[in-house]
Amino acid sequence: MVYVIATLEVAPGKRSAFLAEFANVVPLVHAEQGCIEYVGTVDAETDIASQHRIGPDKVTIVEKWASVDALRAHDTSAHMQAYRGRVKEYLRGREIRILKAAPENGPWSGPGVPTKFLSGDYTGG
């Protein structure tokens, strides 16, 4: 299992336009082999003091993939290449994290739970 946390900085006032393009690509990504979760997120309105807000000009995409190979296929798919071209003008920066479950402890690390170590490069989603 591979987790991706992609925080994208969009041009001021362009988050809605970016999210409209993102909404168009989501069904295509959900149909990809190995896609378990793919969702765009923004700050939740809460009164929780410990919340660290990302701000009005950022979107965090939370992804879960069955394998690194599935993630690579997603990254190079035709619809993602086209999507990146459509949103390029909205983006000002990105921070991509590719993660795996911590094998040191917890229910995710027991016998029979596959642990995949990451290799290669991912250009972001």
CNS distance restraints for C-alpha pairs under 8 A (distance, minus, plus):
assign (resid   1 and name CA) (resid  64 and name CA) 7.09 0.50 0.50
assign (resid   1 and name CA) (resid  65 and name CA) 5.81 0.50 0.50
assign (resid   1 and name CA) (resid  66 and name CA) 4.75 0.50 0.50
assign (resid   1 and name CA) (resid  67 and name CA) 5.33 0.50 0.50
assign (resid   1 and name CA) (resid  68 and name CA) 7.75 0.50 0.50
assign (resid   1 and name CA) (resid 100 and name CA) 6.54 0.50 0.50
assign (resid   1 and name CA) (resid 101 and name CA) 7.55 0.50 0.50
assign (resid   1 and name CA) (resid 114 and name CA) 7.52 0.50 0.50
assign (resid   1 and name CA) (resid 115 and name CA) 6.96 0.50 0.50
assign (resid   1 and name CA) (resid 116 and name CA) 6.56 0.50 0.50
assign (resid   2 and name CA) (resid  64 and name CA) 5.76 0.50 0.50
assign (resid   2 and name CA) (resid  65 and name CA) 5.09 0.50 0.50
assign (resid   2 and name CA) (resid  66 and name CA) 6.36 0.50 0.50
assign (resid   2 and name CA) (resid  67 and name CA) 5.85 0.50 0.50
assign (resid   2 and name CA) (resid  68 and name CA) 6.43 0.50 0.50
assign (resid   2 and name CA) (resid  71 and name CA) 7.91 0.50 0.50
assign (resid   2 and name CA) (resid  98 and name CA) 6.94 0.50 0.50
assign (resid   2 and name CA) (resid  99 and name CA) 5.90 0.50 0.50
assign (resid   2 and name CA) (resid 100 and name CA) 5.22 0.50 0.50
assign (resid   2 and name CA) (resid 101 and name CA) 7.77 0.50 0.50
assign (resid   2 and name CA) (resid 116 and name CA) 7.65 0.50 0.50
assign (resid   3 and name CA) (resid  62 and name CA) 7.58 0.50 0.50
assign (resid   3 and name CA) (resid  63 and name CA) 5.65 0.50 0.50
assign (resid   3 and name CA) (resid  64 and name CA) 4.57 0.50 0.50
assign (resid   3 and name CA) (resid  65 and name CA) 6.35 0.50 0.50
assign (resid   3 and name CA) (resid  98 and name CA) 5.77 0.50 0.50
assign (resid   3 and name CA) (resid  99 and name CA) 4.97 0.50 0.50
assign (resid   3 and name CA) (resid 100 and name CA) 6.03 0.50 0.50
assign (resid   4 and name CA) (resid  61 and name CA) 7.72 0.50 0.50
assign (resid   4 and name CA) (resid  62 and name CA) 5.95 0.50 0.50
assign (resid   4 and name CA) (resid  63 and name CA) 4.88 0.50 0.50
assign (resid   4 and name CA) (resid  64 and name CA) 6.34 0.50 0.50
assign (resid   4 and name CA) (resid  96 and name CA) 7.06 0.50 0.50
assign (resid   4 and name CA) (resid  97 and name CA) 5.55 0.50 0.50
assign (resid   4 and name CA) (resid  98 and name CA) 4.57 0.50 0.50
assign (resid   4 and name CA) (resid  99 and name CA) 6.13 0.50 0.50
assign (resid   5 and name CA) (resid  60 and name CA) 6.69 0.50 0.50
assign (resid   5 and name CA) (resid  61 and name CA) 5.88 0.50 0.50
assign (resid   5 and name CA) (resid  62 and name CA) 5.00 0.50 0.50
assign (resid   5 and name CA) (resid  63 and name CA) 6.47 0.50 0.50
assign (resid   5 and name CA) (resid  96 and name CA) 5.99 0.50 0.50
assign (resid   5 and name CA) (resid  97 and name CA) 5.10 0.50 0.50
assign (resid   5 and name CA) (resid  98 and name CA) 6.61 0.50 0.50
assign (resid   6 and name CA) (resid  60 and name CA) 5.44 0.50 0.50
assign (resid   6 and name CA) (resid  61 and name CA) 5.03 0.50 0.50
assign (resid   6 and name CA) (resid  62 and name CA) 6.63 0.50 0.50
assign (resid   6 and name CA) (resid  94 and name CA) 6.96 0.50 0.50
assign (resid   6 and name CA) (resid  95 and name CA) 5.73 0.50 0.50
assign (resid   6 and name CA) (resid  96 and name CA) 4.39 0.50 0.50
assign (resid   6 and name CA) (resid  97 and name CA) 6.15 0.50 0.50
assign (resid   6 and name CA) (resid 124 and name CA) 6.98 0.50 0.50
assign (resid   6 and name CA) (resid 125 and name CA) 6.89 0.50 0.50
assign (resid   7 and name CA) (resid  58 and name CA) 6.70 0.50 0.50
assign (resid   7 and name CA) (resid  59 and name CA) 5.74 0.50 0.50
assign (resid   7 and name CA) (resid  60 and name CA) 4.19 0.50 0.50
assign (resid   7 and name CA) (resid  61 and name CA) 6.33 0.50 0.50
assign (resid   7 and name CA) (resid  94 and name CA) 5.64 0.50 0.50
assign (resid   7 and name CA) (resid  95 and name CA) 5.18 0.50 0.50
assign (resid   7 and name CA) (resid  96 and name CA) 6.42 0.50 0.50
assign (resid   8 and name CA) (resid  58 and name CA) 5.46 0.50 0.50
assign (resid   8 and name CA) (resid  59 and name CA) 5.29 0.50 0.50
assign (resid   8 and name CA) (resid  60 and name CA) 6.13 0.50 0.50
assign (resid   8 and name CA) (resid  61 and name CA) 7.88 0.50 0.50
assign (resid   8 and name CA) (resid  91 and name CA) 6.97 0.50 0.50
assign (resid   8 and name CA) (resid  92 and name CA) 7.71 0.50 0.50
assign (resid   8 and name CA) (resid  93 and name CA) 5.92 0.50 0.50
assign (resid   8 and name CA) (resid  94 and name CA) 4.35 0.50 0.50
assign (resid   8 and name CA) (resid  95 and name CA) 6.45 0.50 0.50
assign (resid   9 and name CA) (resid  57 and name CA) 5.81 0.50 0.50
assign (resid   9 and name CA) (resid  58 and name CA) 4.48 0.50 0.50
assign (resid   9 and name CA) (resid  59 and name CA) 6.68 0.50 0.50
assign (resid   9 and name CA) (resid  91 and name CA) 5.89 0.50 0.50
assign (resid   9 and name CA) (resid  92 and name CA) 5.35 0.50 0.50
assign (resid   9 and name CA) (resid  93 and name CA) 4.92 0.50 0.50
assign (resid   9 and name CA) (resid  94 and name CA) 5.87 0.50 0.50
assign (resid  10 and name CA) (resid  14 and name CA) 6.26 0.50 0.50
assign (resid  10 and name CA) (resid  15 and name CA) 6.05 0.50 0.50
assign (resid  10 and name CA) (resid  18 and name CA) 7.55 0.50 0.50
assign (resid  10 and name CA) (resid  57 and name CA) 5.24 0.50 0.50
assign (resid  10 and name CA) (resid  58 and name CA) 5.80 0.50 0.50
assign (resid  10 and name CA) (resid  59 and name CA) 7.67 0.50 0.50
assign (resid  10 and name CA) (resid  90 and name CA) 5.33 0.50 0.50
assign (resid  10 and name CA) (resid  91 and name CA) 4.44 0.50 0.50
assign (resid  10 and name CA) (resid  92 and name CA) 5.33 0.50 0.50
assign (resid  10 and name CA) (resid  93 and name CA) 7.12 0.50 0.50
assign (resid  11 and name CA) (resid  15 and name CA) 7.30 0.50 0.50
assign (resid  11 and name CA) (resid  57 and name CA) 6.58 0.50 0.50
assign (resid  11 and name CA) (resid  90 and name CA) 5.41 0.50 0.50
assign (resid  11 and name CA) (resid  91 and name CA) 6.00 0.50 0.50
assign (resid  11 and name CA) (resid  92 and name CA) 5.91 0.50 0.50
assign (resid  12 and name CA) (resid  57 and name CA) 5.78 0.50 0.50
assign (resid  13 and name CA) (resid  57 and name CA) 7.11 0.50 0.50
assign (resid  14 and name CA) (resid  18 and name CA) 6.17 0.50 0.50
assign (resid  14 and name CA) (resid  57 and name CA) 7.52 0.50 0.50
assign (resid  14 and name CA) (resid  90 and name CA) 6.27 0.50 0.50
assign (resid  15 and name CA) (resid  19 and name CA) 6.06 0.50 0.50
assign (resid  15 and name CA) (resid  56 and name CA) 7.51 0.50 0.50
assign (resid  15 and name CA) (resid  57 and name CA) 6.06 0.50 0.50
assign (resid  15 and name CA) (resid  58 and name CA) 7.25 0.50 0.50
assign (resid  15 and name CA) (resid  59 and name CA) 7.64 0.50 0.50
assign (resid  15 and name CA) (resid  90 and name CA) 7.85 0.50 0.50
assign (resid  16 and name CA) (resid  20 and name CA) 6.20 0.50 0.50
assign (resid  17 and name CA) (resid  21 and name CA) 6.63 0.50 0.50
assign (resid  17 and name CA) (resid  90 and name CA) 7.95 0.50 0.50
assign (resid  18 and name CA) (resid  22 and name CA) 6.19 0.50 0.50
assign (resid  18 and name CA) (resid  87 and name CA) 6.30 0.50 0.50
assign (resid  18 and name CA) (resid  90 and name CA) 6.39 0.50 0.50
assign (resid  19 and name CA) (resid  23 and name CA) 5.99 0.50 0.50
assign (resid  19 and name CA) (resid  40 and name CA) 7.88 0.50 0.50
assign (resid  20 and name CA) (resid  24 and name CA) 6.63 0.50 0.50
assign (resid  21 and name CA) (resid  25 and name CA) 6.78 0.50 0.50
assign (resid  21 and name CA) (resid  83 and name CA) 7.39 0.50 0.50
assign (resid  21 and name CA) (resid  86 and name CA) 7.44 0.50 0.50
assign (resid  21 and name CA) (resid  87 and name CA) 7.02 0.50 0.50
assign (resid  22 and name CA) (resid  26 and name CA) 6.32 0.50 0.50
assign (resid  22 and name CA) (resid  40 and name CA) 7.76 0.50 0.50
assign (resid  22 and name CA) (resid  83 and name CA) 7.82 0.50 0.50
assign (resid  23 and name CA) (resid  27 and name CA) 7.74 0.50 0.50
assign (resid  24 and name CA) (resid  28 and name CA) 7.97 0.50 0.50
assign (resid  25 and name CA) (resid  29 and name CA) 6.36 0.50 0.50
assign (resid  25 and name CA) (resid  79 and name CA) 7.24 0.50 0.50
assign (resid  25 and name CA) (resid  80 and name CA) 7.58 0.50 0.50
assign (resid  25 and name CA) (resid  83 and name CA) 6.93 0.50 0.50
assign (resid  26 and name CA) (resid  30 and name CA) 6.10 0.50 0.50
assign (resid  26 and name CA) (resid  38 and name CA) 7.14 0.50 0.50
assign (resid  26 and name CA) (resid  39 and name CA) 7.58 0.50 0.50
assign (resid  27 and name CA) (resid  31 and name CA) 6.29 0.50 0.50
assign (resid  28 and name CA) (resid  32 and name CA) 6.69 0.50 0.50
assign (resid  28 and name CA) (resid  79 and name CA) 7.36 0.50 0.50
assign (resid  29 and name CA) (resid  35 and name CA) 6.99 0.50 0.50
assign (resid  29 and name CA) (resid  38 and name CA) 7.28 0.50 0.50
assign (resid  29 and name CA) (resid  74 and name CA) 7.32 0.50 0.50
assign (resid  30 and name CA) (resid  35 and name CA) 5.83 0.50 0.50
assign (resid  30 and name CA) (resid  36 and name CA) 7.45 0.50 0.50
assign (resid  30 and name CA) (resid  37 and name CA) 7.25 0.50 0.50
assign (resid  30 and name CA) (resid  38 and name CA) 6.82 0.50 0.50
assign (resid  31 and name CA) (resid  35 and name CA) 7.24 0.50 0.50
assign (resid  32 and name CA) (resid  74 and name CA) 7.12 0.50 0.50
assign (resid  33 and name CA) (resid  70 and name CA) 6.58 0.50 0.50
assign (resid  34 and name CA) (resid  65 and name CA) 5.48 0.50 0.50
assign (resid  34 and name CA) (resid  66 and name CA) 4.76 0.50 0.50
assign (resid  34 and name CA) (resid  67 and name CA) 6.81 0.50 0.50
assign (resid  34 and name CA) (resid  70 and name CA) 5.24 0.50 0.50
assign (resid  34 and name CA) (resid  71 and name CA) 7.71 0.50 0.50
assign (resid  35 and name CA) (resid  63 and name CA) 7.94 0.50 0.50
assign (resid  35 and name CA) (resid  64 and name CA) 6.48 0.50 0.50
assign (resid  35 and name CA) (resid  65 and name CA) 4.90 0.50 0.50
assign (resid  35 and name CA) (resid  66 and name CA) 6.48 0.50 0.50
assign (resid  35 and name CA) (resid  70 and name CA) 7.23 0.50 0.50
assign (resid  35 and name CA) (resid  71 and name CA) 7.98 0.50 0.50
assign (resid  36 and name CA) (resid  63 and name CA) 7.52 0.50 0.50
assign (resid  36 and name CA) (resid  64 and name CA) 5.24 0.50 0.50
assign (resid  36 and name CA) (resid  65 and name CA) 5.39 0.50 0.50
assign (resid  36 and name CA) (resid  66 and name CA) 6.68 0.50 0.50
assign (resid  37 and name CA) (resid  62 and name CA) 7.29 0.50 0.50
assign (resid  37 and name CA) (resid  63 and name CA) 5.14 0.50 0.50
assign (resid  37 and name CA) (resid  64 and name CA) 4.80 0.50 0.50
assign (resid  37 and name CA) (resid  65 and name CA) 6.99 0.50 0.50
assign (resid  38 and name CA) (resid  61 and name CA) 6.94 0.50 0.50
assign (resid  38 and name CA) (resid  62 and name CA) 5.74 0.50 0.50
assign (resid  38 and name CA) (resid  63 and name CA) 4.44 0.50 0.50
assign (resid  38 and name CA) (resid  64 and name CA) 6.60 0.50 0.50
assign (resid  39 and name CA) (resid  61 and name CA) 5.59 0.50 0.50
assign (resid  39 and name CA) (resid  62 and name CA) 5.42 0.50 0.50
assign (resid  39 and name CA) (resid  63 and name CA) 6.61 0.50 0.50
assign (resid  40 and name CA) (resid  59 and name CA) 6.52 0.50 0.50
assign (resid  40 and name CA) (resid  60 and name CA) 5.81 0.50 0.50
assign (resid  40 and name CA) (resid  61 and name CA) 4.35 0.50 0.50
assign (resid  40 and name CA) (resid  62 and name CA) 6.37 0.50 0.50
assign (resid  41 and name CA) (resid  59 and name CA) 5.80 0.50 0.50
assign (resid  41 and name CA) (resid  60 and name CA) 5.11 0.50 0.50
assign (resid  41 and name CA) (resid  61 and name CA) 5.94 0.50 0.50
assign (resid  41 and name CA) (resid  62 and name CA) 7.29 0.50 0.50
assign (resid  42 and name CA) (resid  54 and name CA) 7.53 0.50 0.50
assign (resid  42 and name CA) (resid  56 and name CA) 7.90 0.50 0.50
assign (resid  42 and name CA) (resid  58 and name CA) 7.12 0.50 0.50
assign (resid  42 and name CA) (resid  59 and name CA) 5.36 0.50 0.50
assign (resid  42 and name CA) (resid  60 and name CA) 6.36 0.50 0.50
assign (resid  43 and name CA) (resid  53 and name CA) 5.92 0.50 0.50
assign (resid  43 and name CA) (resid  54 and name CA) 6.42 0.50 0.50
assign (resid  43 and name CA) (resid  55 and name CA) 6.89 0.50 0.50
assign (resid  43 and name CA) (resid  56 and name CA) 7.89 0.50 0.50
assign (resid  54 and name CA) (resid  58 and name CA) 6.09 0.50 0.50
assign (resid  54 and name CA) (resid  59 and name CA) 7.80 0.50 0.50
assign (resid  61 and name CA) (resid 125 and name CA) 7.83 0.50 0.50
assign (resid  65 and name CA) (resid  70 and name CA) 6.43 0.50 0.50
assign (resid  65 and name CA) (resid  71 and name CA) 6.17 0.50 0.50
assign (resid  66 and name CA) (resid  70 and name CA) 6.50 0.50 0.50
assign (resid  67 and name CA) (resid  71 and name CA) 6.46 0.50 0.50
assign (resid  67 and name CA) (resid 116 and name CA) 7.43 0.50 0.50
assign (resid  68 and name CA) (resid  72 and name CA) 6.14 0.50 0.50
assign (resid  68 and name CA) (resid 116 and name CA) 7.93 0.50 0.50
assign (resid  68 and name CA) (resid 118 and name CA) 6.66 0.50 0.50
assign (resid  68 and name CA) (resid 119 and name CA) 7.75 0.50 0.50
assign (resid  69 and name CA) (resid  73 and name CA) 6.19 0.50 0.50
assign (resid  70 and name CA) (resid  74 and name CA) 6.21 0.50 0.50
assign (resid  71 and name CA) (resid  75 and name CA) 6.15 0.50 0.50
assign (resid  71 and name CA) (resid 122 and name CA) 7.84 0.50 0.50
assign (resid  72 and name CA) (resid  76 and name CA) 6.37 0.50 0.50
assign (resid  72 and name CA) (resid 122 and name CA) 6.74 0.50 0.50
assign (resid  73 and name CA) (resid  77 and name CA) 5.97 0.50 0.50
assign (resid  74 and name CA) (resid  80 and name CA) 7.12 0.50 0.50
assign (resid  75 and name CA) (resid  80 and name CA) 6.56 0.50 0.50
assign (resid  75 and name CA) (resid  81 and name CA) 7.89 0.50 0.50
assign (resid  75 and name CA) (resid 122 and name CA) 6.81 0.50 0.50
assign (resid  75 and name CA) (resid 123 and name CA) 6.86 0.50 0.50
assign (resid  75 and name CA) (resid 124 and name CA) 6.82 0.50 0.50
assign (resid  75 and name CA) (resid 125 and name CA) 6.70 0.50 0.50
assign (resid  76 and name CA) (resid  80 and name CA) 6.82 0.50 0.50
assign (resid  76 and name CA) (resid  81 and name CA) 6.77 0.50 0.50
assign (resid  77 and name CA) (resid  81 and name CA) 6.38 0.50 0.50
assign (resid  78 and name CA) (resid  82 and name CA) 6.22 0.50 0.50
assign (resid  79 and name CA) (resid  83 and name CA) 6.00 0.50 0.50
assign (resid  80 and name CA) (resid  84 and name CA) 6.05 0.50 0.50
assign (resid  80 and name CA) (resid 125 and name CA) 7.51 0.50 0.50
assign (resid  81 and name CA) (resid  85 and name CA) 6.49 0.50 0.50
assign (resid  82 and name CA) (resid  86 and name CA) 6.45 0.50 0.50
assign (resid  83 and name CA) (resid  87 and name CA) 6.30 0.50 0.50
assign (resid  84 and name CA) (resid  88 and name CA) 5.75 0.50 0.50
assign (resid  87 and name CA) (resid  91 and name CA) 6.65 0.50 0.50
assign (resid  96 and name CA) (resid 124 and name CA) 6.11 0.50 0.50
assign (resid 100 and name CA) (resid 115 and name CA) 7.62 0.50 0.50
assign (resid 100 and name CA) (resid 116 and name CA) 7.17 0.50 0.50
assign (resid 100 and name CA) (resid 117 and name CA) 7.28 0.50 0.50
assign (resid 100 and name CA) (resid 118 and name CA) 7.81 0.50 0.50
assign (resid 101 and name CA) (resid 108 and name CA) 6.68 0.50 0.50
assign (resid 101 and name CA) (resid 109 and name CA) 7.71 0.50 0.50
assign (resid 101 and name CA) (resid 115 and name CA) 7.39 0.50 0.50
assign (resid 102 and name CA) (resid 106 and name CA) 7.92 0.50 0.50
assign (resid 102 and name CA) (resid 108 and name CA) 7.63 0.50 0.50
assign (resid 102 and name CA) (resid 109 and name CA) 7.32 0.50 0.50
assign (resid 103 and name CA) (resid 108 and name CA) 7.14 0.50 0.50
assign (resid 103 and name CA) (resid 109 and name CA) 4.96 0.50 0.50
assign (resid 103 and name CA) (resid 115 and name CA) 7.35 0.50 0.50
assign (resid 104 and name CA) (resid 109 and name CA) 7.00 0.50 0.50
assign (resid 105 and name CA) (resid 109 and name CA) 6.01 0.50 0.50
assign (resid 106 and name CA) (resid 110 and name CA) 7.47 0.50 0.50
assign (resid 108 and name CA) (resid 113 and name CA) 6.41 0.50 0.50
assign (resid 109 and name CA) (resid 113 and name CA) 6.01 0.50 0.50
assign (resid 109 and name CA) (resid 114 and name CA) 7.98 0.50 0.50
assign (resid 109 and name CA) (resid 115 and name CA) 7.51 0.50 0.50
